[in-house]
Amino acid sequence: MTDNYEKEIQEAIEAGKKALSSLRKAQEYLDSARGWGIYDLIGGGLISTIVKHDRMDKARQYILNARDDLRCFQNELADLNGIIDINLDTQDAWGFADILFDGLITDMAMQSRINNARNDVDQTIRQVESILESLNSEGE
């Protein structure tokens, strides 16, 4: 293995780790939003709705960061001739209907979107971890 190839592997690993960091933060805030969403479903009121949306907004920012990080990761993988498509495709779950029409139906719909986003993030984390595992074994 050439020094340049080893350098490219390390760059890809670093890019993957950065993407994982953003994904895990998004996961953390989605978990929190999910918890507040459950509380909201059982009658938490306006405060729980506001806190839930705050957590969702933070999760959204980390998801946007993760998308950028994943693009960098893909570029680094392309340098290794490993074109792999990693797509973080979360629904836009950040509307105002939940606040304006705070009721069971909108709370349930919002909870479903949070769960879908969480599943998408989980799947992407598993995919990145698998690629990193391959890169680590290749780099050894």
C-alpha positions as CSV (number, residue, x, y, z in Angstrom):
1,M,0.0,0.0,0.0
2,T,1.4,3.4,-0.9
3,D,1.8,6.3,1.5
4,N,-0.7,8.3,-0.6
5,Y,-3.3,5.6,-0.5
6,E,-2.9,5.3,3.3
7,K,-3.3,9.1,3.5
8,E,-6.5,8.9,1.5
9,I,-7.8,6.2,3.8
10,Q,-7.1,8.3,6.9
11,E,-8.8,11.3,5.3
12,A,-11.9,9.2,4.5
13,I,-11.9,7.8,8.1
14,E,-11.7,11.3,9.5
15,A,-14.5,12.5,7.3
16,G,-16.6,9.5,8.3
17,K,-16.0,10.2,12.0
18,K,-17.1,13.8,11.6
19,A,-20.3,12.7,9.8
20,L,-20.9,10.1,12.6
21,S,-20.5,12.9,15.2
22,S,-23.2,15.0,13.5
23,L,-25.5,12.1,13.1
24,R,-25.2,11.1,16.7
25,K,-26.0,14.6,17.9
26,A,-29.0,14.6,15.6
27,Q,-30.0,11.2,17.0
28,E,-29.7,12.6,20.6
29,Y,-32.0,15.6,19.8
30,L,-34.5,13.4,18.0
31,D,-34.6,11.1,21.0
32,S,-35.3,14.1,23.2
33,A,-37.9,15.4,20.8
34,R,-39.5,12.0,20.8
35,G,-39.7,12.0,24.6
36,W,-41.2,15.5,24.6
37,G,-43.6,14.4,21.9
38,I,-44.9,11.5,23.9
39,Y,-45.4,13.9,26.8
40,D,-47.2,16.2,24.4
41,L,-49.5,13.4,23.3
42,I,-50.6,12.7,26.8
43,G,-51.5,16.3,27.4
44,G,-48.3,18.1,28.0
45,G,-49.7,21.4,26.6
46,L,-48.0,24.4,25.1
47,I,-44.7,24.1,27.0
48,S,-44.0,20.5,25.9
49,T,-44.9,21.5,22.3
50,I,-42.4,24.4,22.5
51,V,-39.6,22.3,24.0
52,K,-40.3,19.5,21.5
53,H,-39.9,22.0,18.6
54,D,-36.7,23.4,20.1
55,R,-35.3,19.8,20.1
56,M,-36.5,19.2,16.6
57,D,-34.9,22.5,15.4
58,K,-31.6,21.4,17.0
59,A,-31.9,18.0,15.4
60,R,-32.6,19.6,12.1
61,Q,-29.4,21.7,12.3
62,Y,-27.3,18.6,13.0
63,I,-29.0,16.7,10.2
64,L,-28.1,19.6,7.8
65,N,-24.5,19.4,9.2
66,A,-24.5,15.6,8.7
67,R,-25.6,16.0,5.1
68,D,-22.6,18.3,4.5
69,D,-20.3,15.9,6.4
70,L,-21.6,13.0,4.4
71,R,-20.9,14.8,1.1
72,C,-17.3,15.3,2.2
73,F,-17.2,11.6,3.3
74,Q,-18.4,10.6,-0.2
75,N,-15.8,12.7,-1.8
76,E,-13.1,11.1,0.2
77,L,-14.4,7.7,-0.6
78,A,-14.4,8.6,-4.3
79,D,-10.7,9.4,-4.0
80,L,-10.4,5.7,-3.0
81,N,-12.4,4.7,-6.1
82,G,-15.2,3.7,-3.7
83,I,-18.2,5.5,-5.0
84,I,-20.8,4.8,-2.4
85,D,-24.1,6.7,-2.2
86,I,-25.0,7.7,1.3
87,N,-28.3,9.5,1.4
88,L,-29.8,10.9,4.6
89,D,-33.3,11.4,3.5
90,T,-35.3,12.7,6.4
91,Q,-38.7,14.2,6.0
92,D,-39.2,17.8,6.8
93,A,-40.8,17.4,10.2
94,W,-40.4,21.0,11.3
95,G,-43.7,22.7,10.7
96,F,-45.8,25.1,12.7
97,A,-49.1,23.1,12.4
98,D,-48.3,21.4,15.7
99,I,-48.1,24.7,17.5
100,L,-51.0,26.4,15.8
101,F,-53.3,23.4,16.0
102,D,-52.1,21.7,19.1
103,G,-54.2,18.6,19.2
104,L,-54.0,14.8,19.2
105,I,-54.0,14.4,15.4
106,T,-51.2,16.9,14.8
107,D,-49.2,15.6,17.8
108,M,-49.5,12.0,16.4
109,A,-48.5,13.2,12.9
110,M,-45.5,15.0,14.4
111,Q,-44.5,12.0,16.5
112,S,-44.6,9.9,13.4
113,R,-42.3,12.3,11.5
114,I,-39.9,12.4,14.5
115,N,-39.8,8.6,14.5
116,N,-39.2,8.4,10.7
117,A,-36.4,10.9,11.0
118,R,-34.9,8.9,13.8
119,N,-35.0,5.7,11.8
120,D,-33.3,7.5,8.8
121,V,-30.6,8.7,11.1
122,D,-30.1,5.3,12.6
123,Q,-29.9,3.7,9.2
124,T,-27.3,6.2,8.0
125,I,-25.2,5.7,11.2
126,R,-25.2,2.0,10.6
127,Q,-24.1,2.5,7.0
128,V,-21.3,4.9,7.9
129,E,-20.1,2.6,10.7
130,S,-19.9,-0.3,8.3
131,I,-17.9,1.7,5.8
132,L,-15.6,2.9,8.5
133,E,-15.1,-0.6,9.7
134,S,-14.1,-1.6,6.2
135,L,-11.7,1.4,5.9
136,N,-10.1,0.6,9.2
137,S,-9.5,-3.0,8.3
138,E,-8.1,-1.9,4.9
139,G,-5.8,0.6,6.5
140,E,-4.3,-2.0,8.8
